[in-house]
């Protein structure tokens, strides 16, 4: 099987694909996610999601053969707490993943109870609405150390040659207290910096992202960087390869500029 690219995607807000008004607002995001299967050109053996909505003291690996659902959002209609995305898990690949992490000296454990959070099931539903591709998740590690998450990506890299699509699922802007017009200037400034950084040669790109806090409006856009850190894993897994912007919007949630990238 050919080596698969990696992705850093925006996963939108909450259960957006099931809500007509949000789906309309995120139409260009939907287009970019729906295009991914054709871009990849093959059906992956599994998707490994590193979501901004799961973090542990170490890098936990989801092992359930039939993961449940984690409705980690609030204030949405009652029916959105009954959504089921019935993709199978990938216990064998999860075991292989934990082995790779241990081999790289990274702390890890297996988690048989964890289900899909919305950072996984919302974009996966747009990518593969029939839920036929197995999916499993690896958590972020508390503290969000950029170097540790690059190391996570490097450890996961061999999976790309084994039919696994590695997706970092977050948002290039994530300040829940600053949406609307107030987000326009800071998100545009940070997004422009990110685009420049992603276009650098690989060594300079890694260095820029390791020092992301010095970017314009970095801490306004990411008061807590849980939604940026999945990018480090996606980059670490394809560190020597070119990044391509695959989604760009300048008016998400009333003013946010956001982007997604394919690496490789």
N, C-alpha and C positions, 0 to 999 in steps of 0.2 A: 504494500500500500504506500502511496506517495506521502511524503511528509505534509502534515496539515499546518495551516497557519495558526496563529493565536489571535485573539481579539480582546480589546477593551471596549465594552459597550456601556451606553447609558441604558439603565433598565426602566426608565420612566418613573411614574409615581404610583405606588400601591398597586391595586388590581386594575390598572388603566385599560387593558385590552377588553375588559368586560363592561366598560362604561362608555357610552356613546360620545358624551361631551369630551372626556379625556382622550378618547381614541382619535377624535377629530383634531384636537390640539396637538397630538403627537403623531400625526399622519406621516410626517417625513421619517420619524424614528421607526414607525411600523414598516415603512417601505424598506429601510436599511436592514432591519432584522429579517424581514421576509425574503430578502435577497441573498442572505447568507448561505443557504443550502446550495444555490446555484454557483455562488462564488467559490465555495469549497470544492464543488464538482464531484463529490462522492458522499455516500451516507456514512457518517462516522460510526465507529464501533460503539462509542459512547461520547457524551459531553461531560467534561469536568468543569464545573462552575466554581469560581472563587468569588463569593458574593460579599458585598459590603454589609450584609445583614447577619453574618454569623462570625463570631469571634470567640476564641477560647484561650486559656493560658498557653496552649501549644497549638500545633497545626493538626486539628482533628480531621479525620476522614470518615465520611458517611458510608456505612456498609450495608444498610437495609436493602434487601432485594425488591422491596415494594415501599418506597418512602412515603410517609404521610405528608400532611400539609401544615405549614406554620403560617398563620394569618397575622403577620407582624406589622399590622397597620391599624389605624384607628379612624373613626368618623366616616366610614363608607357604608353604603346600603347593606342591609342584612344579608342579601343573597351573595354578597362578595365574601362572606365568611363560610360559604358552602361550596366554593369553587373546588373542583378536583382536577388536578392535572396528573393523569394516571401513568406517567412514564415509569418503566421499571428502573430499579437501581442497577448497580454494577459491582456486586460484592467481590468478584475475582479481581477486577481492575482496582478496586479500593485497596485490597490486600497488596497488590503490586505497587500501588502508589505509596502506601505506608512504608513498604520495603525501600523504595527509592528515597523517601524522606529520611529514614533511619540511616541509610547508606551515606547520605550527605551530612550526617551529624545533626539533623534537625529534630527537635522534640516533637513527638506525635503520639496520638492514640486513636483507636478505632471507636466510632460512635454508631451503635446499632439502632438508636432511637430517633436520631435527628431526621426531620422531614424537610421538604423543599420550602424555602422562604420565598417571598415575592420577588427578590432579586434574581431568583432562579426561575420560578414557574411563570412569571409574567412574560419575560422575553422568550423563554422556551416555547410557550404557547404560540407566539407569533412565528417563530422559526419552524417549529414542527407541530402544527395544530393537532395532528393525530396521535401525538405522544408516543411514537413508535421507537424513538431513539433512547436507549438507556442514559440516565443522567445520575451523576453523583457529585457531591460537593466536598471541597476542602475549606476549612475555616481560615479566617485571618487569625493572627496571633495578637493578643493584648499588647498595647504599647505602640503598634503600627510602625515598628522600626523599618525604614525603607530597605536597608541592607538585608535584613532577615527575609523580607518578602521578595526581593530579587533572588536571594538564595533559594527560596521556595520554588520560584519559577525555573531556576537552573536545574534543580533536582527533578522537576516534573518534565523537563524537555524531552527525555527519551520516549515519553508517551506519544509524542507527535508522530513518531515513526511506527506507532503501534495502533493507529486508527483512532486516537483520542483527540477530540477538539477541546483545547483549553481556552476558556472564556473568563476573563476578569469582568465581573458585572458590578458596576457602580454608577457614578455620574461625575462628569468633569467639573460640576458645580454642586455643592451640597451644603447650603446654609438654610435650614428650615425656617429661620426667623427672618430671612431676607429674600422674599420672592417679590415679583412685580417690578415696577420701574426702578426701585432702589438697587435691584440686582444687575441692572443693565451694564453700568460702567465697570464694576469689579469683575463680573463674569466675562465680559468682552476682553478685558486686559489680561486676565489669567488664561483664557482660551487662546489668545494670540501668542502668549509666551509658550503655552503647551504645544501649539502647532509648530513653532520655531524649534523647540527642543526635540520634538518627535522627528523633525526633518534632518537633525544633525547626524554625523557619522556615529556608529553604535557606541564607541567608548565615550564620546562627548555627551551623547544622549543619556547614557546611564549616569554619568556624573551630574548632569543637569537635574535629573529626576531624584537622585539621592539628596540633592540640595533644593528640593522643590519649595521649601519654606521661604526662600529668598526671591521667589517669583512675585510679580506685581499682584497685589490684592490676595496673596496666597491664603492668609488666615481669615480674610473676609469670606472667601469662597469655600474654604474648608476649615471651619472652627474646630471640627474633629474630622480627621482624614479617612474615616472608614470607607468612604465611597471613592477615594482616590487610590488607596493602597492596592486594590485588585489590579490596577494598571501595572504596578511593579512586578507582580507575578506573571502577567501576560508578557511583559518585556523580558523578564529573566529567562522565560522559556523559549524566546526567539531573539536572543540578545544581539546576534550578529546580523540581523535581517532588517530589511527596509520596512518602514511603517507607512501606511496609506490611510488618510482620513476617509471614512466610509459613511459618516453622518455628521451633519453640521446644521444647527438651527440657532437663530438669534432671538427667538421670542417664546421660549418655553416658559410656562407658568408666568406669563405676563411680562417677561423681560430678560430671562436667562439665556445666555449663549452657552451651548453645550456641543460636544463633539465625541465621536467614537472612532476607533482605529483598528485596522487589521495589521498585524505584524507578520511578515513572510508572505 
